[in-house]
């Protein structure tokens, strides 16, 4: 009966490298879809850290893989049924401003859903949540303060900002990047928002952390590639692991 669930984003799969536990491939779990992206192992990993029972989603599902939002968010509903109270969502993201540099960790304080899709569309299950859930504190404010405390104690420079989600899989154009900045976003990516919406709907406390892997198009003249995302994840693994372990210890 895990009390904490952790979803690992692109390039962050090494978090479980030195942990003992039980690994279950998504292919062996009823109604779970299989992750098809490089850097996503595609399994649930059950373990224990600091006496806390934890389930780790080693690789998430993405809308650009051709899955429905109901498929992408199904694991969050499973976590709720398992007894999870706190969900930690992580992702790889592109920076929309010079001050947010590659290898930075950004605590998500809010998000912008730029997909024109919502995972709660359809008939509502009143046993799970309200038809019209409030969205004013999706990334739980008290837990954001806890994360900031953990980062300070560990000597980790932690930025904070707004995450914007696009569908992908193509990266954003320079014109789109300029628009996203005007909308108030600090980082852009292709995940996390559907899971956060459903977690909020289900009453789970939620933390969101982005690993900044690159500058978005137009901020830098460098060409973007998924290889860069994976490589930056490897570089930031130690810092990321230290922060997440500290968070789990204090929850």
C-alpha positions in Angstrom: 0.0 0.0 0.0 2.2 2.9 -1.2 1.6 6.3 0.3 3.7 8.2 -2.3 3.8 7.9 -6.1 6.6 9.3 -8.2 6.4 9.7 -12.0 9.8 9.9 -13.7 10.1 12.1 -16.7 12.5 11.8 -19.7 16.1 11.3 -18.7 15.3 10.8 -15.0 14.9 7.0 -15.0 18.1 6.5 -13.1 16.5 7.5 -9.8 15.7 3.8 -9.0 19.2 2.6 -10.0 20.4 1.8 -6.4 17.0 0.9 -4.9 15.7 -2.6 -4.1 12.1 -3.4 -4.9 9.6 -5.1 -7.1 9.4 -4.1 -10.7 6.2 -4.8 -12.8 6.2 -4.0 -16.5 3.2 -2.0 -17.7 2.5 -4.8 -20.2 1.6 -7.1 -17.3 -0.8 -4.6 -15.7 -4.4 -4.7 -16.9 -5.4 -1.6 -18.9 -1.9 0.0 -18.7 -0.5 1.2 -22.0 3.2 0.7 -22.9 5.6 3.6 -23.0 7.4 3.9 -26.4 9.8 6.8 -25.8 13.6 6.4 -25.3 14.5 6.9 -21.6 11.2 5.5 -20.3 11.5 1.9 -19.0 7.8 1.3 -18.8 7.3 -0.3 -15.4 6.0 0.3 -12.0 8.6 0.0 -9.2 7.5 -0.6 -5.7 10.1 0.2 -3.0 10.6 1.8 0.4 12.6 4.9 1.2 13.1 6.3 4.8 10.3 4.0 6.0 7.9 5.4 3.4 6.3 3.1 0.9 6.7 4.3 -2.6 5.5 3.4 -6.1 7.6 4.8 -9.0 6.3 5.1 -12.5 9.5 4.5 -14.6 8.5 6.3 -17.7 5.1 8.0 -18.4 2.8 7.9 -21.3 2.4 10.9 -23.7 -0.4 12.3 -25.8 2.0 12.4 -28.8 2.4 8.6 -28.6 -1.2 8.4 -29.9 -2.8 7.6 -26.5 -6.0 9.1 -25.2 -5.8 11.3 -22.1 -7.8 8.7 -20.3 -4.9 6.2 -21.0 -2.3 8.7 -19.8 -4.1 9.5 -16.6 -5.2 5.9 -15.8 -2.1 5.3 -13.6 -3.0 8.2 -11.4 -6.4 6.6 -10.7 -4.7 3.4 -9.9 -2.4 5.2 -7.5 -5.5 6.6 -5.7 -7.0 3.1 -5.4 -3.7 1.8 -4.0 -3.9 4.4 -1.2 -1.5 7.0 -2.5 -1.9 10.4 -0.8 0.9 12.4 -2.5 1.9 12.4 -6.1 5.3 13.7 -7.3 5.3 14.6 -11.0 8.6 15.2 -12.8 9.4 16.1 -16.4 12.0 17.4 -18.8 11.3 20.9 -20.0 12.6 23.6 -22.2 13.4 27.0 -20.8 11.5 30.1 -22.1 13.9 32.6 -20.5 17.7 33.1 -20.2 17.6 33.1 -16.4 16.4 29.5 -16.4 19.4 27.5 -17.6 19.8 23.9 -18.6 20.4 21.6 -15.6 18.3 23.8 -13.4 15.4 22.3 -11.4 12.2 24.2 -11.5 9.4 23.8 -9.0 6.1 24.1 -10.8 3.8 26.6 -9.1 1.1 26.5 -11.8 0.5 25.4 -15.3 -1.0 26.4 -18.6 -2.8 23.7 -20.6 -2.1 24.6 -24.2 -3.4 21.3 -25.6 -7.1 22.3 -25.9 -7.8 18.9 -24.3 -8.9 18.0 -20.8 -8.8 14.5 -19.2 -12.0 15.1 -17.3 -14.2 15.4 -20.4 -16.9 12.7 -20.5 -19.3 11.3 -18.0 -18.2 12.1 -14.4 -17.7 9.4 -11.8 -19.0 11.1 -8.6 -17.3 8.5 -6.5 -13.9 9.8 -7.7 -14.4 13.6 -7.7 -16.6 16.6 -8.4 -17.8 17.4 -11.9 -16.3 20.9 -11.8 -13.1 20.7 -9.6 -11.4 23.9 -8.3 -7.9 24.4 -9.8 -6.5 27.2 -7.6 -4.0 25.0 -5.8 -3.1 22.2 -8.2 0.5 22.0 -7.1 -0.1 22.0 -3.3 1.2 25.2 -1.8 2.2 23.7 1.5 4.2 21.0 -0.3 5.9 23.6 -2.5 7.1 25.3 0.7 8.4 21.9 1.9 10.3 21.4 -1.4 11.9 24.8 -1.1 13.0 23.9 2.4 14.5 20.6 1.2 16.4 22.4 -1.6 17.8 24.9 0.8 19.0 22.3 3.2 20.6 20.2 0.5 22.3 23.3 -1.1 20.4 22.9 -4.3 19.5 25.9 -6.4 15.8 25.5 -7.1 13.9 27.9 -9.4 10.1 28.2 -9.4 7.8 28.9 -12.3 4.8 28.2 -14.6 4.9 25.1 -16.8 3.1 25.1 -20.2 2.2 21.9 -22.0 1.9 21.4 -25.7 1.0 18.2 -27.4 4.3 17.6 -29.2 6.0 15.7 -30.6 7.5 18.5 -32.6 9.4 21.2 -30.6 8.0 24.7 -30.5 8.8 27.4 -33.1 10.5 30.6 -32.1 7.3 32.5 -32.6 5.4 30.1 -30.3 8.1 30.4 -27.7 7.8 34.2 -27.7 4.0 33.8 -27.3 4.4 31.4 -24.4 6.6 33.9 -22.6 4.0 36.6 -23.1 1.3 34.2 -21.6 3.4 34.0 -18.4 5.0 30.6 -18.8 8.6 29.9 -17.7 9.1 26.4 -19.2 7.5 24.3 -21.8 7.1 20.5 -22.2 4.8 17.7 -23.5 3.5 16.1 -20.3 2.5 16.4 -16.6 -0.6 18.6 -17.0 -3.1 15.8 -17.6 -1.8 13.9 -14.6 -1.9 17.0 -12.4 -5.5 17.8 -13.4 -6.6 14.2 -12.5 -4.6 14.2 -9.3 -6.3 17.4 -8.3 -9.7 16.0 -9.2 -9.0 12.9 -7.1 -7.9 15.0 -4.1 -4.2 14.0 -4.2 -1.5 16.4 -2.9 0.7 17.1 -5.9 4.3 18.3 -6.4 5.6 19.1 -9.8 9.4 19.4 -10.7 10.8 20.2 -14.1 14.4 19.4 -15.1 15.4 22.2 -17.6 17.2 20.3 -20.3 17.6 23.0 -23.0 16.6 26.5 -24.1 13.5 26.6 -26.2 13.7 27.6 -29.9 14.8 31.1 -30.4 16.2 31.5 -26.9 19.3 29.7 -28.2 20.4 29.1 -31.7 21.1 25.4 -30.9 19.1 22.7 -32.7 16.9 20.7 -30.3 16.9 16.9 -30.0 15.7 14.2 -27.6 19.2 13.0 -27.2 20.0 16.3 -25.4 17.1 15.7 -23.1 18.4 12.3 -22.0 22.0 13.5 -21.7 21.0 16.4 -19.4 18.9 14.0 -17.3 22.1 11.9 -16.7 24.0 15.1 -15.7 21.3 16.1 -13.2 20.6 12.7 -11.8 22.6 13.2 -8.6 21.0 16.6 -7.8 17.6 15.4 -8.7 17.9 12.2 -6.6 19.1 14.2 -3.6 16.2 16.6 -3.7 13.5 13.9 -4.2 15.0 11.7 -1.4 14.9 14.8 0.9 11.3 15.4 0.0 10.2 11.8 0.6 12.0 11.9 4.0 10.1 15.0 5.1 6.6 14.0 3.8 
